[in-house]
């Protein structure tokens, strides 16, 4: 792990702590991805696809020179997972947000998340941070609090129990305004 990445493997706030991917926690995450409404589109909600996603997010067996840069944080007492995925320094990253304990969201967590996003964008010199979700209702509060803007909608981009639903796209671009 390089020095820049190592700096983020420390507690960034009161409700966020570095995610230690134990077998038990990965099993819980896999179950949440499989069974929580709108966490994954139907085509990804198979044991094989979830195993592939887990290997991408937590690439333990991939050569360090080619593995993606992903950094994850546990929210509360594993009430969710928050992370930066596919970090491309000096350009962009994707935000990963899954909160299965909705009661944990509040002003302190919001401050921790905003602060962490700001630190990441500055430290990695990111010009763009992206987030997408088919659950616009739940995501709207988060994106507003964290300074994201709506980028658009992909019509019929996700499938939930056979029903085609839109996927909502959000972004935070450095030029929109300085990172707050």
C-alpha positions in Angstrom: 0.0 0.0 0.0 1.5 3.4 -0.9 1.9 6.1 1.6 -1.0 8.2 0.2 -3.5 5.3 0.5 -2.2 4.4 3.9 -3.1 7.8 5.3 -6.8 7.0 4.8 -6.6 3.7 6.6 -7.3 5.5 9.9 -10.4 6.6 11.6 -11.7 9.7 9.7 -14.6 10.6 12.0 -16.8 9.5 14.8 -19.1 7.2 12.8 -16.7 6.0 10.1 -13.9 3.5 10.6 -11.7 1.6 8.3 -13.5 -1.4 6.9 -11.8 -4.7 7.8 -13.3 -7.2 5.4 -13.7 -10.3 7.5 -15.5 -13.4 6.2 -18.5 -12.6 8.5 -18.8 -9.0 7.3 -18.3 -9.9 3.6 -21.1 -12.5 4.1 -23.4 -9.8 5.6 -22.5 -7.4 2.7 -23.2 -10.1 0.1 -26.6 -10.8 1.8 -27.5 -7.1 1.8 -26.5 -6.8 -1.9 -28.6 -9.8 -2.8 -31.7 -9.0 -0.8 -32.0 -5.2 -0.2 -34.3 -3.4 -2.6 -32.4 -1.5 -5.3 -28.9 -2.2 -4.0 -28.2 -4.1 -7.2 -29.9 -4.6 -10.5 -31.4 -8.1 -11.2 -28.5 -9.1 -13.5 -26.0 -8.7 -10.6 -28.1 -10.3 -7.9 -26.7 -13.9 -8.4 -24.1 -15.5 -6.1 -21.6 -15.6 -9.0 -22.0 -11.9 -9.9 -21.8 -10.8 -6.2 -18.6 -12.9 -5.9 -17.2 -11.1 -8.9 -18.2 -7.7 -7.4 -16.6 -8.6 -4.1 -13.4 -9.6 -5.8 -13.3 -6.2 -7.6 -14.0 -4.2 -4.5 -11.7 -6.2 -2.2 -9.1 -7.6 -4.6 -6.9 -9.6 -2.2 -5.6 -12.0 -4.9 -4.9 -9.5 -7.7 -1.4 -8.3 -8.5 -0.9 -5.0 -6.6 0.4 -3.2 -9.8 -2.9 -3.8 -11.6 -5.5 -3.9 -8.9 -8.0 -1.0 -8.6 -7.6 1.5 -5.8 -10.6 1.1 -3.5 -10.9 2.5 0.0 -13.9 1.5 2.2 -15.2 2.6 5.6 -17.6 0.9 7.9 -20.5 3.1 9.0 -21.3 2.8 12.7 -21.3 -0.7 14.0 -21.4 -2.1 10.5 -24.7 -0.3 9.8 -23.5 0.3 6.3 -20.5 0.7 4.0 -19.1 3.9 2.4 -16.2 4.0 0.0 -14.3 5.3 -2.9 -14.0 2.9 -5.8 -11.8 2.8 -8.9 -9.8 5.8 -7.8 -7.9 7.3 -10.7 -5.6 9.9 -9.1 -5.8 13.4 -10.6 -9.0 12.5 -12.4 -12.0 10.7 -10.9 -13.5 8.1 -8.6 -16.8 6.5 -7.9 -18.6 6.8 -4.6 -20.0 3.6 -2.9 -22.8 4.2 -0.4 -24.9 1.4 1.2 -26.6 2.2 4.5 -28.8 -0.7 5.7 -29.2 0.9 9.2 -31.1 4.1 8.1 -31.2 5.3 11.8 -27.5 6.0 11.7 -27.8 8.9 9.3 -27.7 12.2 11.0 -25.7 15.5 11.3 -22.5 13.9 12.8 -22.3 11.2 10.1 -23.1 13.9 7.4 -20.2 16.0 8.7 -17.8 13.0 8.7 -18.8 12.1 5.2 -18.5 15.6 3.8 -15.1 16.0 5.5 -13.9 12.7 4.1 -15.1 13.5 0.6 -13.3 16.9 0.8 -10.1 15.3 2.0 -10.2 12.7 -0.7 -10.8 15.1 -3.5 -8.0 17.4 -2.4 -5.5 14.7 -1.6 -6.0 12.6 -4.7 -6.5 15.8 -6.8 -9.8 14.5 -8.0 -11.7 16.5 -10.6 -14.8 14.3 -10.5 -16.6 12.1 -8.0 -19.6 10.1 -9.3 -22.5 8.3 -7.7 -25.4 6.4 -9.2 -28.4 4.9 -7.7 -31.8 3.6 -8.8 -33.2 4.8 -5.5 -33.5 8.6 -6.0 -35.7 9.1 -3.0 -33.2 7.7 -0.5 -30.2 9.2 -2.3 -31.6 12.7 -2.7 -30.9 13.8 0.9 -27.4 12.3 0.9 -26.4 14.0 -2.4 -27.8 17.4 -1.3 -26.0 17.3 2.1 -22.7 16.3 0.4 -22.8 18.9 -2.4 -23.5 16.6 -5.3 -25.5 17.8 -8.3 -27.9 15.8 -10.4 -26.2 14.8 -13.7 -29.0 12.9 -15.3 -31.1 9.8 -15.5 -30.6 6.6 -17.4 -34.1 5.4 -18.3 -34.8 1.7 -17.8 -31.2 1.1 -16.8 -31.9 -1.2 -13.8 -34.1 -4.1 -13.2 -35.7 -4.9 -9.9 -37.7 -8.1 -9.7 -38.2 -7.9 -13.4 -39.4 -4.3 -13.5 -37.3 -1.8 -15.4 -36.5 1.4 -13.4 -34.3 4.4 -14.0 -30.8 4.9 -12.6 -30.1 8.4 -11.3 -26.6 9.9 -11.8 -25.0 12.4 -9.5 -21.6 14.1 -9.6 -19.3 16.4 -7.8 -17.0 18.3 -10.1 -14.3 20.5 -8.7 -15.1 23.3 -11.1 -18.7 23.4 -10.0 -17.6 25.1 -6.9 -14.7 24.5 -4.6 -15.1 21.3 -2.6 -17.0 22.1 0.6 
